[in-house]
């Protein structure tokens, strides 16, 4: 899969046929001696805590960005909870009120950032 000088091509091809395999899953060139380890570490099926099955090499990214059970912080109270619970929690949490230090009105927590613009 790389450019080889024509002079070296036959020797290179012989070397590759003896020592290199193409992974049937990802099509990468892998030394034959490492193929078993490559498949076990990169392509074995694992199950995430959300019960989704995927290749082990994809698990870390899944857990960090798309797993519905990944931990996230509430923007209002900084409590850590699962992503799939966040929207319901923030609807409730942002609906609490706190008194404004300037005007004394009770203001929804989700509106506290915008309130100073309209605070009279």
C-alpha positions in Angstrom: 0.0 0.0 0.0 3.0 2.3 -0.4 5.1 3.4 -3.3 8.1 1.2 -3.8 11.0 1.9 -6.2 10.7 -0.5 -9.2 14.2 -1.8 -8.5 13.2 -3.1 -5.1 9.7 -4.2 -5.9 10.3 -8.0 -6.3 12.3 -8.2 -3.1 9.7 -6.1 -1.3 6.9 -8.2 -2.6 8.6 -11.4 -1.4 9.2 -9.9 2.0 5.6 -8.7 2.4 4.1 -12.1 1.3 6.1 -13.8 4.0 5.8 -11.4 6.8 2.7 -9.2 6.4 -1.0 -9.9 6.4 -4.0 -7.7 5.6 -6.4 -7.5 8.5 -9.8 -8.8 7.3 -11.6 -6.3 9.5 -9.8 -3.0 9.0 -7.6 -3.7 5.9 -4.4 -2.5 7.7 -1.1 -4.2 7.0 -0.1 -6.1 10.1 3.0 -8.3 10.7 1.9 -11.9 10.7 3.4 -12.4 14.1 1.1 -9.7 15.5 -2.1 -10.5 13.7 -3.7 -12.5 16.5 -2.9 -9.8 19.1 -4.2 -7.1 16.7 -7.5 -8.8 16.2 -7.9 -9.5 20.0 -7.0 -5.9 21.0 -8.8 -4.0 18.2 -11.6 -6.1 16.8 -12.9 -8.3 19.5 -16.6 -7.5 20.4 -17.2 -6.0 23.8 -20.3 -4.8 25.5 -20.6 -1.3 26.9 -22.4 -0.6 30.2 -25.3 0.6 28.1 -25.5 -2.9 26.6 -24.4 -1.8 23.1 -21.9 -4.1 21.4 -19.0 -2.9 19.4 -15.3 -3.5 18.6 -13.0 -2.9 21.5 -11.2 -0.2 19.6 -14.4 1.9 19.4 -15.4 1.6 23.1 -13.3 4.5 24.5 -14.7 7.0 22.0 -18.3 5.7 22.5 -18.0 6.0 26.3 -16.7 9.6 25.9 -19.1 11.0 23.3 -22.1 8.9 22.5 -22.9 6.5 25.3 -26.3 7.4 26.9 -24.8 6.4 30.3 -21.7 8.7 30.0 -21.3 11.0 33.0 -22.2 14.7 32.5 -22.6 17.7 34.8 -25.8 19.6 35.3 -25.3 23.2 34.2 -27.2 24.5 37.2 -26.1 22.5 40.2 -22.9 20.7 38.9 -24.3 17.3 40.0 -22.9 14.4 37.9 -25.5 12.2 36.3 -26.0 10.0 33.3 -26.4 11.8 29.9 -29.8 10.1 29.3 -31.1 11.6 32.6 -29.7 15.1 32.0 -32.6 16.7 30.1 -35.2 15.7 32.7 -33.0 16.8 35.6 -32.2 20.2 34.0 -35.9 20.9 33.3 -36.5 20.4 37.0 -33.3 21.9 38.3 -33.5 25.0 36.2 -37.1 25.6 37.3 -36.0 26.3 40.9 -35.8 30.0 41.8 -33.3 32.2 43.7 -33.8 35.8 44.7 -31.9 38.4 42.6 -29.4 40.3 44.7 -30.2 43.6 42.9 -34.0 43.7 42.5 -35.1 41.0 45.0 -37.3 39.2 42.6 -37.3 35.4 42.5 -35.7 34.4 39.2 -35.6 30.9 37.6 -32.1 29.5 37.9 -32.1 28.9 34.1 -32.7 32.6 33.6 -30.1 33.9 36.1 -27.5 34.6 33.3 -29.9 36.7 31.3 -31.6 38.4 34.2 -29.1 41.2 34.8 -30.0 42.6 31.3 -33.6 43.0 32.3 -33.2 43.6 36.0 -34.8 46.8 36.9 
